[in-house]
């Protein structure tokens, strides 16, 4: 096991970890072997481990330069160079703007040379100066007539915090429809919700669920956190009438009738029917695609295609293939299994319009999202739309197909057991391979972050801890039999900071769950916000986990809210919905009576704290408690406060129950009032409960600012 453990450490694979109860847990040999296999390292036998260790060392010395170099602006750092021992080396940096920087200072390095197939290879160290500008540059080396180069990423040392304090609505957009929606909420609905909250109640942002693309065929995946692509957007969110070509459609009557019929059926339904909505909307969009575009629109479309390049082509081709062969690329004919195959190129050439239709849809989404962000800001929002970046993608989907060379196969990402998910979680998503990301200069990750920030004043990164270490579960194993794999967090967080700086956006990391203590300090130092959910904020520092964390000890660089999409709305939580659901689904690891007793004590402690601060009376009802809890957020120093839209209207049903798929109608629950009646956007604008809670948020922000 010692040879296996040493090998695991070389590849950043944890051989033990501390669980949510604070216990040291050793990782089994089977898990280590399975995770290393996913990293392309055979380790089933002692002989394989010895060979793998030697190969790792040889690979290190065979590189003239590191695969990627990451630095911070304002801070000097160092890097190594490998050349034939005794040979001189010339180094220079070509910056993004074409400027050349040379004269790098050599540092002392007394490491002995390595015998690489009979050639002695020496290692020299050089300094990267502190004054390099933030950006994506290239470092060049020349020695012995051989030229080498590598990506040099210089990230900002820290992101500046947005001035002032802001509140915003948090919404699951698909669940919020209006009189003009096509069965689900869309970008126009998002825009109207932003305008209402900004102009009437002074909101500074609106946080929306991931709008990532789902496969364009039925059954459409309901979870926004299991997309087919994170790089592109789900066309289900398009508003048909907002497409400019709609004005030139000769026969709009049938489309209006189709939309009205769809909306009527949706109102009568107890759930969100994405398949029905997409069937009708796709047919309408197909008609619009055939409408001639103006010369200016053609130029704009050509510019979009050129900017998005190969990534857009691959995604559109995958969508067209999925419509023919189904959404699981593993079940396609073998010759279509990789985007670089001649068979894929032949398919795209034989079906140009089918492929272009999906390119065109993404252009429309880019157009409508650009307008939505501009309108939100024009309405008075300081940040505008805050998008959400999911952890990963569907293993059978477009990104997994297009990016398979940089994803780990044979494992899935998830989370170890914690208090709220005591059996652990398997998200069935292939994680990034840290070694392959480094080899390609993090290009796919850079493109992803750039895309999600293109139309945003902010981004929430789900499970940001996964940029430090991620729980990998070998195929066929339960979530409890996984282990952590480490990533170069300086590189990943640096890229996030660089892209956010360029976009002028704020970054919020969802840092809940089992987190190493230093990680939150690191994120704060880099200017990234954390996340606080009221029910999870307890006085752990003093060993009093049964007591709420006093408001003045909450984090300032934080997005704080009462609840999250993985819990019932607050009215439901106060009624014990989170325990009832888990008990019914067999997700508890201790008796329900114990869970209920713990929950009652926790809620009593919060009511006592609200009374102590004068935020509720002696015998508050549910509405008063909810207002008091959101007023409590205003007592914290947190600079960003979120009001969950379901709380604003008194909804009680949870959107998602972690650890389930079809056992609970995850991500298919429409927005309703406390009586269970489905609400539309127009109802929210006139709802006295929503008005009262929005005013609570507005008052808290203004009070703290003054």
C-alpha positions in Angstrom: 0.0 0.0 0.0 2.9 2.4 0.6 3.9 2.4 -3.1 0.3 3.0 -4.0 -0.1 5.8 -1.4 3.1 7.5 -2.7 1.8 7.2 -6.3 -1.6 8.6 -5.3 0.1 11.6 -3.6 2.1 12.3 -6.8 -1.2 12.7 -8.7 -3.0 14.7 -6.0 -5.2 11.8 -4.9 -6.0 11.7 -1.2 -5.3 8.6 0.7 -7.3 9.7 3.7 -9.7 12.6 4.5 -11.5 14.2 7.4 -15.3 13.6 7.3 -18.1 16.0 8.4 -17.9 14.6 11.9 -14.2 15.4 12.2 -13.0 11.8 11.9 -10.0 10.7 9.9 -11.1 8.2 7.2 -8.6 6.1 5.3 -9.3 5.5 1.6 -9.5 1.9 0.4 -7.0 0.4 -2.1 -9.8 -0.3 -4.6 -10.8 3.4 -4.6 -7.2 4.6 -5.1 -6.7 2.1 -8.0 -10.0 3.2 -9.6 -9.3 6.9 -9.4 -5.7 6.5 -10.6 -7.0 4.5 -13.6 -9.3 7.4 -14.5 -6.1 9.6 -14.5 -4.6 7.2 -17.0 -2.3 5.6 -14.4 -2.5 1.7 -14.1 -1.9 0.9 -10.5 -3.5 -2.5 -9.9 -0.2 -4.3 -9.1 3.0 -3.4 -7.4 4.9 -3.7 -10.7 2.5 -1.2 -12.4 2.9 1.2 -9.5 6.7 1.2 -9.9 6.5 1.7 -13.6 3.9 4.6 -13.2 6.1 6.3 -10.6 9.1 6.2 -12.9 7.0 7.4 -15.9 5.8 10.4 -13.8 9.4 11.4 -13.0 10.5 10.9 -16.6 7.6 13.0 -17.9 8.6 15.9 -15.6 12.2 16.0 -16.9 11.2 15.5 -20.5 9.4 18.9 -20.6 11.6 22.0 -21.3 9.0 24.2 -19.6 6.0 23.5 -17.3 2.8 22.8 -19.3 1.3 26.0 -17.9 2.7 28.7 -15.7 0.4 30.7 -13.4 1.4 33.9 -11.6 -0.2 36.8 -9.9 0.2 40.5 -10.9 2.1 42.5 -8.4 4.0 39.4 -7.0 7.3 38.0 -8.3 7.3 34.2 -8.8 9.6 31.5 -10.3 9.5 28.7 -12.9 11.8 25.9 -14.0 13.5 25.2 -17.3 15.0 21.8 -18.4 17.8 21.8 -20.9 20.8 19.7 -21.7 23.1 20.1 -18.6 25.4 23.0 -19.1 23.7 24.4 -22.2 22.6 28.1 -22.1 19.0 29.0 -22.5 17.4 32.2 -23.9 14.0 33.2 -22.5 11.4 35.8 -23.4 7.7 36.6 -22.8 5.3 37.6 -25.5 2.5 39.5 -23.9 -1.1 39.4 -25.1 -0.7 42.8 -26.9 2.4 41.5 -28.8 4.9 43.3 -26.5 8.1 41.2 -25.9 9.6 41.1 -22.4 13.1 39.6 -22.0 16.0 39.7 -19.5 14.5 37.3 -16.9 16.7 36.9 -13.9 18.1 33.4 -13.1 17.7 32.1 -9.6 19.8 29.6 -7.7 18.9 25.9 -8.3 21.3 23.2 -7.2 19.2 20.2 -8.2 21.4 17.5 -9.7 20.9 16.6 -13.4 18.7 13.8 -14.5 19.7 11.0 -16.9 17.1 11.2 -19.7 17.8 8.3 -22.1 21.6 8.9 -21.7 21.3 12.7 -22.0 22.0 14.7 -18.8 19.2 17.2 -18.3 19.7 20.1 -15.9 17.1 22.3 -14.2 17.4 26.0 -14.0 15.1 28.4 -12.2 14.1 31.9 -13.3 12.1 34.8 -11.9 8.9 36.1 -13.3 8.9 39.8 -12.5 6.1 41.3 -10.4 5.2 44.0 -13.0 3.7 41.7 -15.6 0.2 42.7 -16.6 -2.8 40.4 -16.0 -3.6 38.3 -19.0 -2.9 35.2 -21.1 0.7 35.4 -22.3 3.3 33.0 -23.8 6.7 32.2 -22.4 9.4 31.1 -24.9 12.6 29.2 -24.4 15.4 28.5 -26.9 18.3 26.2 -26.2 20.5 24.0 -28.4 18.6 25.0 -31.5 15.3 23.9 -30.0 12.4 26.3 -29.5 9.8 25.7 -26.8 6.9 27.7 -25.4 4.1 27.5 -22.9 1.1 29.4 -21.7 1.7 32.0 -19.0 -1.4 33.1 -17.1 -1.0 36.2 -15.0 -4.1 36.6 -12.8 -5.0 39.7 -10.7 -4.0 39.4 -7.1 -7.5 40.2 -6.0 -10.8 41.2 -7.4 -12.2 44.6 -6.2 -15.4 44.3 -4.3 -18.5 46.0 -5.8 -19.1 49.3 -4.0 -22.0 49.4 -1.5 -24.4 46.7 -0.4 -27.0 45.1 -2.6 -29.9 42.7 -2.5 -31.4 40.6 -5.2 -34.0 38.0 -6.0 -32.9 34.4 -6.5 -35.1 32.5 -8.9 -35.4 29.2 -10.8 -36.4 30.8 -14.1 -38.1 27.8 -15.7 -40.6 27.7 -12.8 -41.8 31.3 -13.3 -44.1 31.9 -16.2 -46.0 34.9 -17.4 -49.1 35.4 -19.5 -46.9 35.4 -22.6 -44.6 32.5 -21.8 -44.3 29.4 -23.8 -44.9 26.9 -21.0 -41.8 27.7 -19.0 -40.1 30.9 -17.8 -37.8 32.5 -20.4 -35.4 35.4 -20.8 -38.1 38.0 -21.3 -39.6 36.9 -18.0 -36.2 37.2 -16.4 -35.9 40.7 -17.8 -39.3 41.7 -16.5 -38.5 40.2 -13.0 -35.3 42.2 -12.9 -37.0 45.4 -13.9 -39.7 45.0 -11.3 -37.3 44.2 -8.5 -35.0 47.1 -9.5 -37.4 49.9 -10.2 -39.9 49.1 -7.4 -37.7 47.8 -4.7 -34.1 48.8 -5.4 -32.7 45.4 -6.1 -29.1 45.4 -7.3 -29.0 42.0 -9.0 -31.1 38.9 -9.9 -29.6 35.5 -9.3 -30.8 32.9 -11.8 -30.4 29.1 -12.0 -27.9 27.8 -14.6 -29.2 28.4 -18.1 -26.9 25.8 -19.5 -28.0 23.8 -22.5 -29.9 20.5 -22.3 -30.1 17.9 -25.1 -32.6 19.2 -27.7 -34.6 15.9 -27.6 -37.2 14.4 -25.3 -37.1 13.6 -22.5 -35.3 16.8 -21.8 -33.1 16.6 -18.6 -34.9 18.7 -15.9 -31.9 19.4 -13.8 -30.1 22.7 -14.6 -27.2 21.2 -12.8 -26.8 18.3 -15.1 -26.6 20.0 -18.5 -25.4 18.6 -21.8 -23.2 21.7 -22.1 -22.1 24.5 -19.7 -20.5 26.4 -22.5 -23.9 27.0 -24.3 -27.5 27.9 -23.3 -30.8 26.1 -23.4 -32.9 27.4 -26.2 -36.0 26.6 -24.1 -35.3 30.0 -22.5 -35.8 31.9 -25.8 -38.8 34.2 -26.2 -40.0 33.6 -29.7 -41.6 37.0 -30.2 -38.3 38.7 -29.2 -36.6 37.3 -32.3 -36.4 40.2 -34.8 -37.4 38.0 -37.7 -40.8 37.3 -35.9 -42.0 40.7 -37.2 -41.5 39.5 -40.8 -43.3 36.2 -40.4 -46.3 36.3 -42.7 -48.6 34.0 -40.7 -48.2 34.6 -37.0 -51.7 33.5 -36.0 -50.9 29.8 -35.8 -47.9 30.5 -33.6 -50.0 32.7 -31.3 -52.6 29.9 -31.0 -49.9 27.3 -30.3 -48.4 29.4 -27.6 -51.8 30.1 -26.0 -52.7 26.5 -26.0 -49.4 25.5 -24.5 -49.7 28.2 -21.8 -53.2 27.1 -20.9 -52.1 23.4 -20.5 -49.1 24.6 -18.4 -51.4 26.4 -16.0 -53.5 23.3 -15.5 -50.5 21.1 -14.9 -48.9 20.4 -11.5 -45.4 20.3 -12.9 -43.1 21.8 -15.5 -43.4 20.0 -18.8 -40.2 20.9 -20.7 -40.8 18.4 -23.4 -44.2 19.8 -24.3 -42.8 23.4 -24.2 -39.8 22.6 -26.3 -41.9 20.7 -29.0 -44.1 23.7 -29.6 -41.3 26.3 -29.3 -38.9 24.4 -31.5 -41.5 24.2 -34.3 -42.0 27.9 -34.0 -38.3 28.6 -34.1 -37.9 26.4 -37.1 -40.3 28.6 -39.0 -38.4 31.7 -37.9 -35.1 30.2 -39.1 -36.5 30.1 -42.6 -37.3 33.9 -42.6 -34.7 35.9 -44.5 -32.4 38.0 -42.3 -31.4 41.6 -43.1 -27.9 42.3 -44.3 -27.0 43.7 -40.8 -28.3 40.6 -39.1 -26.4 38.4 -41.4 -23.2 40.3 -40.5 -23.9 39.9 -36.8 -24.5 36.2 -37.2 -21.3 35.7 -39.1 -19.4 37.6 -36.4 -20.9 35.4 -33.7 -20.0 32.2 -35.6 -16.4 33.5 -36.1 -16.0 34.4 -32.4 -17.3 31.1 -31.1 -15.4 29.0 -33.6 -14.8 25.3 -33.2 -16.7 25.1 -29.9 -19.9 26.3 -31.5 -19.5 24.0 -34.5 -18.9 20.9 -32.2 -21.9 21.8 -30.0 -24.2 22.3 -33.0 -23.0 19.2 -34.7 -23.6 17.2 -31.5 -27.2 18.6 -31.3 -27.9 17.6 -34.9 -26.4 14.1 -34.3 -28.5 13.8 -31.1 -31.7 14.5 -33.1 -30.8 11.5 -35.3 -29.1 9.1 -33.0 -30.4 10.1 -29.5 -28.8 12.1 -26.7 -26.3 9.5 -25.5 -23.2 9.7 -27.7 -21.9 6.4 -26.2 -24.8 4.7 -28.1 -24.0 6.2 -31.4 -22.2 4.3 -34.2 -18.5 3.9 -33.1 -17.2 6.1 -35.9 -19.2 9.1 -34.4 -17.6 8.8 -31.0 -15.2 11.7 -31.3 -15.6 15.2 -32.8 -12.4 14.9 -34.8 -13.5 11.7 -36.7 -14.0 11.9 -40.4 -17.5 10.4 -40.0 -18.5 13.4 -37.9 -17.2 15.8 -40.5 -19.1 13.9 -43.2 -22.3 14.1 -41.2 -21.9 17.9 -40.7 -21.3 18.3 -44.5 -24.3 16.2 -45.3 -26.6 18.1 -42.9 -25.5 21.7 -43.0 -28.9 23.2 -42.2 -29.6 20.9 -39.3 -26.2 21.9 -37.8 -26.7 25.6 -38.6 -30.1 25.7 -37.0 -28.5 24.9 -33.6 -25.7 27.5 -34.2 -28.5 30.0 -35.0 -30.3 29.2 -31.8 -27.2 30.0 -29.7 -26.9 33.3 -31.5 -30.5 34.2 -30.6 -29.7 33.3 -27.0 -26.6 35.5 -27.0 -28.7 38.3 -28.4 -31.5 38.0 -25.9 -29.2 37.6 -22.9 -27.2 40.6 -23.9 -30.4 42.7 -24.0 -31.6 41.3 -20.7 -28.4 42.3 -18.9 -28.4 45.8 -20.5 -32.1 46.3 -19.5 -31.4 45.1 -15.9 -28.6 47.7 -15.6 -30.6 50.4 -17.2 -33.4 49.8 -14.7 -31.0 50.6 -11.9 -29.3 47.4 -11.0 -25.7 47.8 -10.1 -24.8 44.3 -11.0 -27.6 43.0 -13.2 -28.0 39.3 -13.8 -25.9 36.9 -11.8 -25.6 33.7 -13.6 -25.0 30.3 -12.1 -22.2 27.9 -13.2 -22.9 24.2 -12.5 -20.3 21.8 -11.3 -20.2 19.5 -14.3 -22.1 18.0 -17.3 -24.0 15.0 -18.3 -21.6 12.2 -19.1 -23.6 11.3 -22.3 -23.9 14.9 -23.5 -22.3 17.5 -25.8 -19.5 18.7 -23.6 -18.6 15.2 -22.5 -18.3 14.3 -26.2 -16.5 17.4 -27.3 -14.1 17.6 -24.3 -13.6 13.9 -23.6 -9.8 14.3 -23.9 -9.7 16.5 -20.8 -12.4 14.7 -18.7 -11.8 11.7 -16.5 -13.6 8.6 -17.6 -14.5 5.8 -15.3 -15.4 8.0 -12.3 -18.0 10.6 -11.5 -17.9 13.7 -9.3 -20.0 13.9 -6.2 -19.8 14.8 -2.5 -19.0 12.7 0.6 -21.6 12.3 3.3 -22.5 15.4 5.3 -25.2 16.4 7.8 -27.9 17.0 5.1 -26.9 14.2 2.7 -25.7 11.4 5.0 -25.3 8.8 2.3 -23.2 11.1 0.1 -24.0 12.3 -3.4 -23.1 10.9 -6.8 -23.7 13.6 -9.4 -22.9 11.2 -12.3 -20.7 13.9 -13.9 -17.2 13.3 -15.4 -14.7 15.7 -13.6 -12.0 17.6 -15.3 -8.6 15.8 -15.4 -6.3 18.2 -13.7 -3.2 16.9 -15.6 -4.9 17.3 -19.0 -6.2 20.8 -18.2 -2.7 21.9 -17.4 -1.4 20.4 -20.6 -3.8 22.4 -22.8 -3.3 25.7 -20.9 -6.7 25.4 -19.2 -8.2 26.5 -22.5 -11.6 24.7 -22.1 -12.0 26.1 -18.6 -11.1 29.6 -19.7 -13.7 29.5 -22.5 -16.3 28.2 -20.1 -15.8 31.0 -17.6 -15.6 33.6 -20.3 -18.9 32.4 -21.8 -20.8 32.4 -18.5 -19.6 36.0 -17.7 -20.4 37.4 -21.2 -23.9 38.5 -20.2 -23.4 38.9 -16.5 -22.7 41.3 -13.7 -21.8 38.3 -11.5 -21.6 34.6 -11.4 -22.3 32.1 -8.7 -20.0 29.1 -8.9 -21.7 26.0 -7.6 -19.5 23.9 -5.3 -16.5 26.2 -5.8 -14.6 23.8 -3.5 -14.4 21.6 -6.5 -11.8 24.0 -7.9 -9.6 23.0 -5.0 -10.4 19.4 -4.6 -13.3 17.3 -5.9 -14.8 14.0 -4.7 -14.2 11.3 -7.3 -16.3 8.1 -7.1 -15.1 5.1 -9.2 -17.7 3.6 -11.5 -19.9 1.2 -9.7 -19.0 2.3 -6.2 -21.3 4.1 -3.8 -20.6 7.8 -3.0 -19.1 6.7 0.4 -16.3 4.9 -1.5 -14.8 7.9 -3.2 -11.8 10.2 -2.4 -10.6 13.7 -3.1 -8.5 14.7 -6.1 -6.7 18.0 -5.9 -6.6 20.7 -8.6 -4.3 23.6 -9.1 -6.6 26.1 -7.4 -4.2 29.0 -8.0 -4.7 28.3 -11.8 -8.5 27.8 -11.7 -9.3 30.6 -9.2 -6.8 32.8 -11.1 -8.6 32.3 -14.4 -11.9 33.0 -12.7 -10.5 36.2 -11.2 -9.0 37.3 -14.6 -12.2 36.7 -16.5 -14.3 38.4 -13.8 -12.0 41.4 -13.8 -12.3 41.8 -17.5 -16.1 41.5 -17.3 -16.4 43.8 -14.3 -18.3 41.1 -12.5 -18.5 39.8 -8.9 -17.8 36.2 -8.2 -19.8 34.2 -5.6 -18.5 30.8 -4.6 -21.0 28.3 -3.1 -18.6 27.1 -0.4 -21.1 25.1 1.7 -20.5 21.6 3.0 -17.2 20.0 4.0 -14.6 22.7 3.5 -11.0 22.9 4.6 -10.7 25.9 6.9 -8.0 27.7 4.9 -10.1 27.7 1.6 -12.5 30.4 2.7 -9.6 32.6 3.7 -8.0 32.0 0.4 -11.2 32.9 -1.6 -11.6 36.1 0.5 -8.0 37.1 -0.1 -8.5 36.7 -3.9 -11.7 38.9 -3.8 -14.2 36.1 -4.3 -17.4 36.1 -2.2 -18.5 33.1 -0.2 -22.1 31.9 0.5 -24.0 31.8 3.8 -27.3 30.1 4.3 -29.0 31.1 7.5 -29.9 27.5 8.6 -26.3 26.5 8.4 -24.8 29.4 10.3 -24.2 28.1 13.8 -21.9 29.2 16.6 -19.3 26.5 16.0 -16.4 28.6 17.2 -17.6 28.4 20.8 -18.8 24.8 20.5 -22.4 25.8 20.5 -23.8 24.4 17.3 -27.3 24.6 18.7 -27.1 28.4 18.7 -27.3 30.7 15.7 -24.1 32.5 14.7 -24.5 36.1 15.9 -25.2 38.4 13.0 -22.0 40.5 13.6 -19.8 37.5 13.1 -21.1 36.6 9.6 -18.7 37.2 6.7 -18.7 40.5 4.9 -17.5 39.2 1.5 -20.5 36.9 1.2 -23.8 36.3 -0.5 -26.2 35.6 2.4 -29.7 34.1 2.2 -32.1 32.3 4.4 -32.5 29.2 2.2 -31.2 27.5 -1.0 -32.7 25.5 -3.9 -31.5 22.3 -2.1 -33.9 23.0 0.8 -37.6 23.7 0.8 -38.7 27.3 0.8 -38.7 28.8 4.3 -42.4 28.2 4.9 -41.9 24.5 4.0 -38.7 24.3 6.1 -40.5 25.7 9.1 -43.1 23.0 8.7 -40.4 20.3 8.6 -40.7 19.5 4.8 -36.9 18.8 4.6 -37.3 16.0 7.1 -40.6 14.6 5.9 -39.2 14.3 2.3 -36.0 12.6 3.4 -37.9 10.2 5.7 -40.3 9.2 2.9 -37.4 8.6 0.5 -35.3 6.7 3.0 -32.5 9.2 3.0 -32.1 9.6 6.7 -29.3 7.7 8.6 -30.8 8.3 12.1 -34.4 8.0 13.3 -36.8 10.7 12.1 -37.8 11.5 15.7 -34.2 12.5 16.4 -34.1 14.6 13.3 -37.3 16.3 14.2 -36.1 17.0 17.8 -32.9 18.5 16.5 -34.9 20.6 14.0 -37.3 21.9 16.6 -34.5 22.9 18.9 -32.8 24.7 16.0 -35.9 26.6 15.0 -36.6 27.5 18.6 -33.1 28.9 18.9 -33.7 31.1 15.8 -37.0 32.3 17.1 -35.3 33.3 20.4 -32.6 35.2 18.5 -35.2 37.0 16.4 -37.2 38.0 19.6 -34.0 39.1 21.3 -33.3 41.5 18.4 -36.9 42.7 18.3 -37.5 41.3 14.8 -40.6 39.2 15.7 -43.2 39.3 18.5 -43.8 36.7 21.2 -45.9 34.4 19.2 -45.0 35.0 15.5 -46.8 33.3 12.7 -45.0 31.8 9.7 -45.1 35.1 7.6 -43.7 37.1 10.5 -40.9 34.6 11.1 -39.9 34.7 7.5 -39.8 38.5 7.5 -37.8 38.4 10.7 -35.3 36.0 9.2 -34.7 38.2 6.2 -34.5 41.2 8.4 -31.8 39.3 10.3 -29.7 39.1 7.2 -29.7 42.9 7.2 -28.0 42.8 10.7 -25.0 40.9 9.2 -22.1 42.7 7.5 -22.7 40.6 4.3 -22.5 42.8 1.2 -24.8 40.7 -0.9 -28.2 39.5 0.3 -30.6 37.2 -1.6 -34.3 36.8 -1.3 -35.5 33.5 -2.6 -38.5 34.1 -4.9 -40.5 31.2 -3.5 -40.1 32.8 0.0 -41.4 36.1 -1.4 -44.7 34.4 -2.5 -45.1 31.9 0.4 -44.3 28.8 -1.6 -43.7 25.6 0.4 -42.6 22.9 -2.1 -38.9 22.1 -2.5 -37.4 22.4 -6.0 -34.8 19.7 -5.4 -34.1 16.9 -3.0 -30.3 16.0 -3.2 -29.6 12.4 -3.6 -32.7 11.7 -5.7 -33.6 11.7 -9.4 -37.1 10.6 -10.2 -38.1 9.7 -6.6 -39.0 13.4 -6.2 -40.0 15.8 -9.0 -36.7 17.7 -8.9 -36.6 20.9 -10.9 -40.1 20.4 -12.2 -42.0 22.2 -9.5 -43.8 25.4 -10.7 -43.9 28.5 -8.5 -47.0 28.5 -6.3 -48.5 30.5 -3.5 -49.1 29.1 0.0 -52.4 27.6 -1.2 -50.6 25.6 -3.9 -52.1 27.7 -6.7 -49.7 28.2 -9.6 -48.5 31.8 -9.8 -47.6 33.8 -12.9 -45.2 36.8 -13.1 -48.1 39.2 -13.1 -49.3 37.7 -9.8 -45.9 38.3 -8.2 -46.0 42.0 -9.2 -49.3 42.4 -7.3 -48.6 40.1 -4.4 -48.6 41.9 -1.0 -46.4 39.2 0.6 -43.8 39.7 -2.2 -44.1 43.4 -1.8 -43.5 43.3 1.9 -40.5 41.0 1.8 -38.9 43.0 -1.1 -39.4 46.1 1.0 -37.7 44.4 4.0 -34.7 43.7 1.8 -34.7 47.3 0.4 -34.9 48.7 3.9 -32.1 46.5 5.3 -29.7 47.5 2.5 -30.4 51.2 2.8 -30.2 51.1 6.6 -26.8 49.5 6.6 -25.5 51.8 3.9 -26.5 54.9 5.8 
